[in-house]
Amino acid sequence: MLKLTGRRFLGLITAMSFFLLACHDDAYLTIPPPPPDVSFTEEFDTVTAAYARGWKAINVSDPKGTGSWTQGLYNDPNVTGFPAAIPFNAWSSKGSYPGFIGADYTSTSADAGIISNWLTSPVTLMKNGDKIIFYSRTVILPSPSDSTDYGNRLQVRVSSTGESINVGSGDDPGDFTTTLLDINPFYKSYHSSAPLFEPLAYPSRWTRFTATVGGLNGPVKGRFAFRYYVQDGGYNGRGTAVAIDSVAFISAR
């Protein structure tokens, strides 16, 4: 019968300890920690402050007009801008100035050109499952027999190329190749009266929208963007304006 001396027994215990340690689940040593929570909210109460925080307005319409993403002002005939007097208030305001941001059909100088007017977010860490929640509405223009918006469209797009602000030109979206949300892609026009009323048109009242980030290979630094995109838009074409307020970027857990 094999007898274990004290020295041999100690050696066996030591070997077994090394074996058990080798079999221990040490995956936690190789799994990276979860990405940080980089959630933020933008109210656009003052557009100047939003731009200082990293938002950028880039108009690459074809042909390009004078319009840009500018401060939304509510029913103030003494102030020029997007458009001069808008008959509605902001969705929300966290300060003393009730503002929002918007772009209109003057983005192109053509009677019916390609409106491609971008509002890009600050650089942020994005991953699949993150959400972009915002409120938007259109501007209705009156006419003798009916009021309409002539058909507006807004896209939410993502670029995963770091600090890039390459938004292409005209129909080309540049580095913002991933579309998360496309509001009114078929250019349904709002009308104020039946039987012309179109329920699928761009909303004429502040409406909540949600876009979910997807299609990424993992957490990446990049930007999301709002693209006021209207084909055949302009003075004698489609589109009036779109307004955006209270944008929240929510990191997925």
Disulfide bonds with the S-S distance in Angstrom:
none
